[in-house]
């Protein structure tokens, strides 16, 4: 029985705009991000049926989910497993700062080695398995349902790779846009992308470069 998930990346933050890695740092939406969340909320309220709303427990994800959850009379179900990757000492810095402060680690990071762990952080491999396993009980709880999962760019990247059977070190050529809708069908342990990177509800373009690291 197919379960449909609307994966949503949180709205824009001030740190997204300047390409500063957030990871587990609890940064709120910017004023523009709050507007994006309102526009998303209006669209999902018009479209109607959702059976549940799951969200990362980080504030920027909750703030993105709140408008449409309230409009549809649904509570937010928080999941720590849907958090962004833990970037450890990289958090709070942009790429230039990381290359200056952690030159050796920066070079290794750029190779996209799935086993590389930022100082005090989480490897891509560990992060990927965390995300995929976090979704398993959510899918199981809603057979035949239609649910929303509001999370982060890295989480969406994991989902896209899982659905398309892509390796973790494969170059990325798909967008991970702020406040985008990304629809995936789950059936029998398999996932199929129905649509990806839909931002038709947004009045203005997203500020993030869709193919750069923005957590």
PyMOL commands that set and color helices and strands:
alter all, ss='L'
color gray80, all
select helices_A, chain A and resi 14-17+31-47+59-71+80-82+88-90+95-101+103-110+124-140+153-164
alter helices_A, ss='H'
color red, helices_A
select strands_A, chain A and resi 3-9+52-56+76-79+146-151+181-187+190-198
alter strands_A, ss='S'
color yellow, strands_A
deselect
rebuild
show_as cartoon
